[in-house]
Amino acid sequence: MAGLVNNLLILFLVFQNNCLGFRSPLSVFKRYKDATRSLSSECLGSDRPVISLGLSDFALDIRMPGVTPKQSDTYLCMSVPLPVDDEAYVVDFKPHASMDTVHHMLLFGCNEPSSTENYWDCDEGTCKDKSNILYAWARNAPPTRLPKGVGFRVGGETGGKFFVLQVHYGDISAFRDKHKDCSGVTLHLTHQKQPLIAGMYLMMSVNTVIPPGEKVVDADIACHYKRFPMHLFAYRVHTHRLGKVVSGYRVRNGQWTLIGRQSPQLPQAFYPVEHPVDVSYDDILAARCVFSGEGRTTETHIGGTANDEMCNFYIMYYMEAKHAVSYMTCTQNANPEMFRNIPQEANIPIPIKPDMLKMTHGHHEETKDTDKSSLQLSKGEEGEILDQDFHIEEAVEWPGLDLKLGQVSGLALDLENNLVVFHRGDHVWDENSFDSKFVYQQRGLGPIEQNTILVLNPSTAKLLHSTGKNLFYLPHGLSIDKNGNYWVTDVALHQVFKLGADAEEPLLTLGVALQPGSDKNHFCQPTDVAVDPISGSVYVSDGYCNSRIIQFSPNGLYIMQWGEETSSGRPGQFHIPHSLALIPDFSQLCVADRENGRIQCFRLGTGEFIREIKHKSFGRELFAVSYVPGGLLFAVNGMPYPGEAEPVQGFVMNFSTGEIIDTFIPLRKSFEMPHDIVASEDKTVFVGDVHARTVWKFASTEKMEHRSVKKAGIEVQEIKESETVVEARLKNNPEPTDPLKKQEKQHLVRQASTGVSFVLITTLLIIPVVVLLAILVFIRWRKTTVYGADGEHKLDSNSSRVLGRLRGKGGGGLNLGNFFASHKGYSRKGFDRLSTEGSDQEKDEDDGTDSEEEYSPPPPPPAPSSS
């Protein structure tokens, strides 16, 4: 009997080893997340730099090996060899850095680092040979993001060997406790061929001279593009102290299209190209740097020291893999005459606050939270989670993301709770749509030929009804009154319309077609409408070029108006009143004051200012607001500006107190420019995105049969759908403002959605039990009929040999290290050889600009963005 027990034990161990060999993609990803998360407090260094993420993917951890900088503005570098020989692709980056200690990080690829030491002072250089920047992270700036299907190609026979990480430590006061820093970045690499290959295009002036005392000096660069098409997705600017603004453009048939415009005195990371830009054969790429020689007593030339200057405009692009070129440069001005027509914005410096300038150059002070509100907010908003019975999450089963829509500008719910979408069809609001006097310039296109108003089933996204063709040029706001009439605005026509649900012609028109104005009879790009269900009064937010709210009678007679333009945040004034929410429960009208990043509420009928709702997590822009009877206010903000960290997200607020009680983001895709929001009493929320051209649906977890199990301060949530999703949500912060944490959550849920089904798991658990029982019966039978007492011994020795093969010669378990070491892809080659002409090298400790070469928030526009 003892032998039988031994046999069963051995077989159990065999099955255990085999079962451990089975890991779903979810389990691999969770182990990767756990490992990388722990790196923030531990210096793993070379102990575990490579983490397998499956058959074709792996993560490479690149970290400072526990350093303690001795003085502020220290630049330290370290290198890591690429652990593969064959071709691979970098498809994602995850930074590990604290804004309290690190000013910026840069990641280069090259053949030979400048030093073989564990780490070194970057004054010695980054690489001895040609190098190229792949990644940039800076305090108060967005991290580099690659579009889906795009990767940096590394490795291969002609590639290099190393990644080099450069970390700039600004203010070292955080190191008073002598702790060791392990900042760095984790790369996600794959062997799967990517259809699109990323590359770098560097535009650089080499002969600019800045006379002493000269107020304005332009450095212009322009080249004809003579290759296959490329698509631009990120940009970076670089000068030294004298640079005021750097702008880059694509010029096609005399038309200038902005790629990016930024102050070089802001954190010099890569910023996303706000609107997609493609470059084709024979287009011209042009850039201008604006300098000022004031304060200098001698001429300033282009060079690599702090006393010199640089004019660099970097463009990250992607191309089809078969035509891909990894690096291109432009160092000439092929057509100086063309710069007479450069847009005026290129000559206007971007003002920088003194505190931001200090932070940019590495000298910062502790700043107190200046988040102000006219409301008395409870302590719960600052740290404790508010007691709530729901959480808003994306309804991932909603098929509406697949709808073919134009720019989605307005949303509403009709009397039957169907979703109504107002979109722009094949028309687009861009920089060519209006002249400087706000007159629409594309009337020749005619009105939109597609139906612009779509009625959708809120559960299935099935089209129920459509209307609005040949009526509008640039749709914007939409609302529905208690009788089911549609109220819409058109920013091109400068008009407001009342439409019956089935009418082909407007029932009421306010404003004069195509004529902007600011009197009682004209609008200037009106944005939204709200109708009082009790009095029938009509409220219009007007708009992009007027900053006022106008009240009309139910038949369109002018009654009153209030408001004027301000960027100082004074009560009752606006900087683009962008969205309206009527709160009949409290006789109030709330306005999303977009560019002031706040909600203002007024008394219906009188326009009397009542209060302001403003939170730091709103960021600089608040696009839309919606009210649900019962006291909930929903809102969406805009993409953060450079130097700001607040993510784009949705908010749920208690209307009475103004407290934020929940935030939400999509799990599929990402917000690009959420433009309007509407919510129903059951807490179903729809968000329309003007850039992504889609509509997201969110729902309360109550509605999705949410169950919670609380343990050790962590809530484990299970959603009863076709598959089980397990997520951990910390219960000590109602306003999760870390976009990286949110992206981790999104990635985890996406991985879970392709995980192992319940049926498969159950089957895998049952099979070993059945097999064990079968073996037990077989052993008993063989023992009594054939082998007798000798059977146990033979089985024992055979099983020992099986375990020996599984464990390896050392008997210490399965040796994955030997397996990977013998794999043909495990060796020491890396990057394609890339040029570094015109690198941003500076070697002066007194200068805080980036010592380097060189997607998130759009750059601050010279005027508020249109849409």
N, C-alpha and C positions, 0 to 999 in steps of 0.2 A: 504493500500500500504506500509505503514511503517513496518507493521508486515512481509510482504513479503520480504522486504529488510533485516530485521533482520534474517529471516530464511535463506536467501541466504548467509549472512555473517557467520552465524553459520556453515552452511554446508561447506563453503569455509575453515573455520578454521579446521573442521574435516578432510577434504581432505589434508590440509596443514600438519597436524600432521601425517597423514598416509604416505604422500609423503616423509616427513622427515625421516620416518622409513626405507625408501628404500635407500640404499647406495651401489653403486657398489664397488667391490674390489679396483678399482682405487681411488675412493673418500676416502675410508678408509685409503689406503696407503698414499695418498696425505696429509690427515690430520695428519697422523703419522709423515711423513717427515717434515711437517711444525712445528709440536710440537717439534720434536727432534732438528730441526735446530735452533729454538729459544733458546734452552737450552744453547748454547754456550755463551750467554751473560746474562742469567738469572738463578738464583738459584731456580729452582722449588722444589728441594728437595722432601719432602713427600707430597707436594700439589697435585701432579699428577704422582705418581711413576708407575702406571699401565695403559697402553694404549691398548684398545682392537683393535686387527687387524683382526677381523672376528669371526666366530663361534668357531674355535679351536686354534687360535693364539693370542698371546698378547705380548706386549713389556714391559719390566721392566727397569725402569730408575734408575740407581745407581750413585749418585753424592755426592761429598763432599758438606756439607751444608754451603757453604760460609765461607771458612777458609782463614786466612792470616798468613802464616808461619813467624816466627820471626827470624830464622837463616837458613843459607844454609845447605843442606844435612839433611833436616827434613823429617822424615817418619811419615805420618799421616794415620790412619785407621778409617773406619766407616763400619757399618753393615746395611743390609736390609733383613728383613725376606722374605722368599719365599711365595708369596701370593696364593699358591694353595696347596691342600692336596693330590690330586691324582697325578699320574705319569705324568711328563712333560719332554720335551726335549729342551735343549738349542741348537739352530741351527745356530745362527749368533751373532756377536758382532759388535757394532758400537762405536768406541772411541770418546770421547769429551775431547780433551786435546791440549794444545798449547806447542810446543817445546820450547817456550821462558820461560815457567814457570815450566813445568813438565819434570822430568828426566825419570821416568818410572811409570807405573801402573801395579798392579797385582790383579787378582780377585781369591779369594778362595771360596770354599764351605765347610761348617762345621755345626756341631750341636749347638755349643755354642761359641759366640765371646768372646774375652778376656775382653771386657768391655761392659757395657750397656749404656755408655755415647753416646751423639750425634756423637762425634768423639773422638779419643784418640791418644796419641803418640804410635807408633808401637813398641817402646821399651818394652811396656807392653805385647807384643805378638799380634798375629792375632787371634788365636782360642785357647780355653782351651782344646779342644779335638782334635781328628784327623781331618786333613784337606787335601785338594788337590787343586792344582792350575788349573784353567780352562782357564785363559786368561792372556796374557802378552802384554803390549804395552810399547815400549821404544823409546826415541828420536833416530833418525837415524837408526831405525830397523823396519821391517815390522810388521803389526798387525797380530794376530792369525786369521787364516781362517780355517773353517771346510769344507771338501769336501761335495759335494751335497749328501743328503741322510744320512749324519752322524750327530749324536747329542749326547750331554752329557745327560745321563739319570738322572733326579732329581725327588724328591718327592716320593710318594708312602708310604706304611706303614712303611717301614724300613729306610726311608730317614731322612735327617737332617732338619735344619730349616733356615739356614742363608747363605747369600752371605757376604763376607767381602772384601772390597776394600782397597787396600794399595796404597798410592800415595807418591812417593819420589820427593820432591821439591829440585832441585839441587841448582842453583844460584838464590837467592831471590831478585836480583837487580830489577827484573820486578815488585816487590811489593812495590816499593818506594812510589807509590801513595796510598798505603794502601787498594787497591781494594780486593774484596773477590773472592776466587777461587771456581769454581763449577765443576772441572774436574771429569770425571767419564766415565761410559760406559753404553750403552743401550743394553740389551739382547733381542734377538728375541726368544721366546719360543713357543712351540706348544704342543698340546695334541695328535696330530697325531703320532702314533707309527712310529719310524724310523727303517728302515731295518738294519742299521748299527749303532753300539753304540761305542762312543769314550771312550778311557781310557788312563791311564798313566802308563808307565813302568819306574821305577827309578833304575838306576845302580849307586852304591855308594861304594866307598872305605871307610873302617872303621878303618884300622890299618896301614895306610901309615905313615912313619916317614921320615922327610926331614932333613938330617944332615946339620949343618951350613956350608956355603961356598961351598957346593956341586953344581957343575954346572948343572948336569942333574940327575933327579930322576923320575923314572917311577912308576905310580900307575896303576895296571892292575886289571880289573874286568871281570869275565866270568861266565856265567851260561848256562846250558842246558835248552832249552825251552820244556816244557812238556804239552802244552795245544793245544786247537784248533787254526787253522791258524789266524794270525793277519796281518794287513796291516799298514805299518808305513807311516805317512804323515808329521810329524814335529818333530823337536828335539831342545833341549836347553842344553847348557853346563854351568857349574858353578864351579868356584874355587874362592879363594881370590887373594891376590896380587902376590903370587909366581907362579901361573899357567901360562903356556906359550901356550899350545895347548891341546885340548881335542878332541878325535876321537872315533866314535862308528861304529861297524861293525856287520854284520851277517856273520857267518862262516858256510858254508855248503859243506860237502865233501872236506874239505881243502881249499875251495875257499873263499877269503875274499871279501865281498861286502860292500862298504862304505855306511853307513847310513847318517852320517854327520860329519863334521870336522870344528872346529871353535876356534878362540881365545877367552878365557874367559874374556879378557880385552876389548872386544867389547860389545856393548849393549846386555845384556843377555835376549833377547826375544826368542820366539820360531821361528825357521827358517824352511822353507819347505824342506822336503827331495827332493833332486834334481831329482833323478830317483826313480820310484816306487820300494819299497822293501817289500816283503812279508816274513813272518817268519812262518815256519811249525814245526810240532812235531820233536823233537830231533835236530833241528838246535841249534847253539851256538850263543848267543849274547855276544859280547866282547867290551870293552872300555878301552882306555888308557888316563890318564892325565899325562902330562909332566910338572914337576916343576923345579925350580932352587932355591937352598938355598943360593945363593950369597947375601951378605948384612946382613944375619942373623948371630947372634953370639951364638944362642942356637938351640937345636932341635925344629922343628915345627911338631906338631901332628895334626891329624884330630879333629876338634872341631868347636864350634859355634861362637867364638869371632874373632875379626879382627886379632889377633895375631896367631890364629890357621889357618888351611887350610881345604879345602873341595875338594872332587873330585866327582862330580855328573854329570851324563849324563842322561837327561830326554828324553823319547820317547813318543810322542803322536801317538796312533794307533787307528784303528777301527776293530771291529769284527762283525760277524753276531749276531743279537740280541739274538738268542736262546742260544748262547754260550758265550755271552759277560761277561767279567770280568773287573771291573772298575779300578782296581789298582793292580800292581804287582811290586815286588822289586827283586833286585839281589845285594848282598853285599859280595860275595865271589869270589875267583879266582879258578874255578874248574879245570883248566888245564894250569898251568904256562908255560909248555913247548911249548904250541902252539904259544905263543907270540914271539917266535924266528922267526916266519914267518909273523909277522904283516907287512903290507905294510910300506915302508920307510916314506911315507908322514906323518904317525902318529908321527914320531920323529922330524919333522921339525917345529919349531915355526913359527907362522904367524906374520910378522912384523906389528907393530901398529904405526901410526904416532903420535907424541906427542900431537897434537891438538885433535886427536880423543881420546887419552887416557884421556885427561882432560874432554872431553865431556862425556865419559863413566862413569867417577866417579863424575860427577855432577858439575865440575868447568869449566865453559866455558866463552869465551870472544866473543865479537861481531866480526864476520868475514866479510870481504868485499867480494863481488862477484868477484871471480878470473876467471870468464869465459873469456877466451881469444880467439881472432880470428884474423887472418891476414886480415880480411875484415873490411872495415869501415861500421859498421851497423848503420842503422837509429834509431832514438829515438823511432820510432813506434814499434820496436821489444821489447823495454824495458817496455812499458806500454800501448801504444795506439793500438787499433785494426786496422789492416791494412784494407784498403778498398778492399773488394773482393766480387766477384759475385757468389761464390760457397762455399759449405762446404762439406767435405767428411764424409759420414756416411755409416755404414754397410748396404748392400742390404739384408734385412732380408728375402726376398723371395727366395734368392739363395739357391738351394738344395744341393750345393756342400759339405756342412758340413757333410752330411750323407754318403758320399762316403767312401768305405772301402779301405784305403790307408796304405802303410807303412810309414816310416819316410819320410816326404816331404822335399827334399833338394833343388830342383831347379824349377823355373817357367819361362815361356817365352810365348810370343804371336807369332803365326805364321803369314804368309802373309795374311791370311783371318781373322785375329784377333781372331782365336780360341785360347783357353787356352791350353798350353802344360805343363804337370806336369811330373817331374822327381822324382821318389820315390824309396824306397829301398825294397819294397816287404816284405818278411819275414826275411830279414837281418837287424841287428841292430848294430849301432856303440856304443860300450860300453867300459868299462875299460879292457875287455879281448881281444879287437880287435887287438891291436898292442903291440909289445914288446918295450923295451927302445930304440931300434934303428929304430923304425917306420916300422918294417917288419910285414906284416899282418899275424895273427896267426890262422885264421879260414878258411884256404884254403880248408880244408876237407869238408866244407859245400858245396863247389862247387859254381858256379855262381847262381845268382837269377833266379829261374825258371819261375817267373811271368813276364809279360810285365812291364817294368819299365818306359816306356814313354807312356803317355796317352794323347790323344787329346780330349778335351771336348768342347761342345758348351758353349760359355761364358754366355749365358742366362739361359739355362736349366740344365747345367752340364751333359748332355747326352754324353755318350762315342761315339765319332765319329771314332776313330782309335786308335790302340795301337801297340807297337813294343818294342823291346829291351829285350826280354827274353834270358836267357843263355848267356849274354854278360858281365854283370857287377857284382861286389862284393859289393861295397859301393858307390853308386852314390852320386854326390855332385852338381856341377854347370851345368847350361844349358843355352845356347843362340842359336839364330837362325839367320843365315845370310840372305842377300838379295835374295838369290836363294832358300831359304826354307830349307837349310841343317841344321841339328842339330849338335851343338858342345857341347860335354859333358866332364866332368871330373869324374874320379873314384879315390878316395883317397886310396883305398886298392891296386888297381893295379898300382897306381902312374902314370897314363896315361891320355892323352887327345885324344878324338876320334871325327872324323867328320863322320856323318851318313846321308845318304839320308833319306827322309821322309818314304820311303817304303823299304829301304835296310835292309837286315838281317845281313850284314857284313859291317864293317867300310870302308869308302872311304879313310880315312887317319888316321894313328895312330902315336902319338907322345909320347915318353918315352918308357921305358923298363918295361914289365909286372912284377909286384911284386918286383921290385928293386928300393928302394928309393935312391936318389942321388942329387947332387947339381951342376953337370957339365952341358954342353950344351945338353947332350942327355938324362938326367934323371930329373925327378921331385921328389918332396917329398910331397905327399898329396896335389896336385894342387886343387884349390878351384873353379876357374871360368874362362870363356873364353869370349872375345869380338872380333868381326870381323869388321874391317873398311869397310863400304860399298863402299867407293871410291877406295882405294888402294888394298883392299882384305887382308891387313896385319892382322895377328892373334896375339892377346895379351892374355897371360896366367898369371893368378895370382898364384904364387907358393910360399908359400901356408902355411900349418900349421908348417912345419919344415924348410922350406926355406922362406925367407922374401924378395921376389923379383918379379918384373914384367918382363916377357920375351916376346920379339917380334919375330915372325916368318914370313916368306914369305907365300903367299897363298898356296904353295905346301909343306910347313913345314920345310923350311930351316931356321936355326938359324940366326938372324940378330943382336940382341943386348939385353941387360938386364940392369936394374937398381934397386937399393934398397938394403938394408941390415936391419938386425933386430935391433930394438930399442924399449925401453919402456919409453924413455925420451921425445918422441914427436918431434924429429927433422924432419924438412922437407925432404921429399924424402926417408925416412926410414919407416919401417913398423913393426908392431907386429900383424901378421896374416892378410895379404891382402886377404880379404874374399869374396869380390864381386866387379864386374866391371860394369861400365856404360859408354858407348861410346857416346860422344856428338858431332856428326858430324857438327852441326850448328856452333860450336866454335873450331873445330879441337882439342878437348880435350878428354882425358881418365880419368875418375874419379874412385877412388878406395875407397871402404869402408875398412878403416884401423881399423879392428875390436877391438882389445884390446887397442888401443889408443883412441877409441871413437871419430873418426873424419872421414871426407872425404878429400882426397887429390886429386888434379887435375893436370894433366901433359899434355904437348904438344905431340900430336900424331907425331910419326916418330922420335922424338929426345929424349923423356923422360924428357924434361925440366920441373922442378917443376914450377907451376904457382901460386897455392894458396891452402889454407886449409880452410875448413868450419867446425867449431867446436862450439857447444853450450853446455851450462851446462845441458840443458834438455836431451841431448843425453845420459848422464850418462857415465859409464865407457866403454861400448861396443856399437859399431854400426855394425850391421850384414850385411845389404844389402842396395844397392842404385840402383835407376832406373831413367832414364831421359825420358821426353816426349817432342817431338819437339814443340817449342813455348816457352820454357824457364822454365819448371817446373821440379823440382828434388824431387823424393820421396825416403824415407828411413825408415828403422825400426831399433830400438835399441834392446838391450838385457835386461834381468831382472836385477834390481839393486843389487849391492853387499851390504853386511851388512854395515850399517852406511851411506847408500845413499838412497835418497828419490825419485829420478827420476823414474817415472813409465815406464813400457814397453809400447810402443805406436808407431804409424806411424807418419811421418812428411811429410808436403808439404812445399817446399822451392822455393823461387825465385832464379833461378840459377845465374842470373847476380849479385845479391847483397848478396846471401846467407841467406837472411832473412827467418825465419819460418813464413809462412802465415796461416798454419792450422795444427792441430794434430788430430788423430783419433784412436779409439779403438773399439773392437767388442762390440756389444750389446748382442749377444748370445755367451755363453761360455766366455773364456778369453784367451788372448795370453799366451802361455807357453814359447816357444822359437821360435818366428818368425824368419825364416831362410832366406827367399828370398822374393823379392817384384818385381812386374812388373806392369806397368801402360800404358794405351793407351791415345790417344789424346783427347778422350772425357772424360778424368779424371776417367775412370773406373780403379780400383786398385785391384789387387789380392795379397794376402799375404799367403805364405806357412809356416806352423809351423811344425818343425821337431819333437817336443815332443807331441803336440796335434794330429799329424798325420792328418792334415786337411788343407783345403784351404778356406780362407775367401774372400768374394767379398765386395768391397766398391764402392760407386758411388757418384758423385757430386749430391747435392740436386737440382741443375739445372735439371739434368736428371730425377729426381724423382718429377718434377713439384712442386718445392719448392716455397712457398709463405711466405712473412714476413710482420709482422705488428709491427712497433716499437712504444713503449710507455714507458716513464719514464726510458729510458736507458736499457730496457729489450726487447729482441727480442723473439716473440712468433712464433714458426715455425709450419707449418702444412704441412704434407706430404699427397698428394692425393693417398692413397692406399685403401685397402678394409676397413680399419678403420682409425680413426683420432688419431694422436699422438700429444699431446701438450707438449712442453718442454720449459723451460726457460733457455736461454743461456746468461750469462752476457757478455756485449760487451766491457769490459775494459781489456781483457787479451787474447792475441792470443795464448799463450802457457799454457794451463791448465795443471799444473803439480801436482795437488792434486788428487791422485788416488781414494780417498774416494768420492770426488765430482763426478768423472767419474762413480764410481760404483753406486752412487745414480741415476745418469742419466740412466744407463743401467737398474737398477731395475725398475725405473719409466716407462721406455718404455716397459719393459717386462710386467709390470702390465697392462699398457694401452692396450697392444695387446690382453688381455683377457677381456677387459672392455665391457661396454654396447654398443651395436651397435646403429647406427643412427636410424634404423627402430624401435628398442625397445624404445628409448628415445621419438621419435615422438609419438608412440602409447601411452606411459604413459602420455604425455602431452595432447593428444586429449581426452582420456577416461574421465578425470574429467569434461571437458567442456561438453561432450555429456551427462554424468550423471546429471550434474547440470541443463542442459536444460530439460532433461526428468523429473527431480523432479519439476522444475518450472511449467511445463505443468500439472503434476499430482496435484500439490498444487492448482493451479488455478481451475482445474476441481473439486477437492474435496471441495474446499471452496464454490463454487457456487452451487454444487449439493447436498452435504451431510451435512457438518458441519456448513456452513454459517460462521458468524463472529467468532465463537468459535474455528474454525480450527486453526487459527494462534496461539492462546494461547497454544493449546495442542502440536503443533509441537515445539513451543519454549521451553516448559518445558521438552519434551522428549530429544531434542537436548542438553539441559543443562545437563541432566543426563549423556548423552554420553560423553560430554566434561569433566564432573566431573570425570568419570572413567579414561579418558585419562590423565588428569592432576594430578590425585591423590588427596588425602584429603587436602593437603595444597594448592592446586590450583596454584602451582608454576611451572607446567610443568611435563613432564614425568620423574619419579625418577628412573634412572638407578642404582643408588647406592643401593637402597633397593632390586632391582632385583639381582644384583651380590652378595649382602650380603646373600641372601637366597639360592643362588646356592650351590649345594652340594660340588662343587670343590673349594670353596673359604674358605680356612682356613690357617693354619700356619705350614705346614710341608714341608720338602724340600729334602736335598741331601742324597744320599746314603752315608753311613758311609765309609770314605776313610782313609787309613793310611797315616801318614806324617813322617814315619821314615826317618831320614836323611834330615830333612828340612834345608833350606839354612839360618837359623836364624843367624844373626849377630847383635850385640848390642854395636857397637862402633861408635860414631859419626864421628870419624876421618877417618873411612874407607868408601869409596864411593861405594863399591860393593853392590849388591842387598841384601836387608834384606828380604828374602822371601823364599818360597818353590818352588817353581816351581815343514803365511804360507804366494808370495812374493819373498824376493830375495834369490837366492842360495848363499851358502857360497863361499868366494873366493877360487878357486882351486889352488893347488900348481903349476899347469901349466894351460894354457888356456883350457877351456872345448872343448871337441871334438864334432863336428857335423857339 
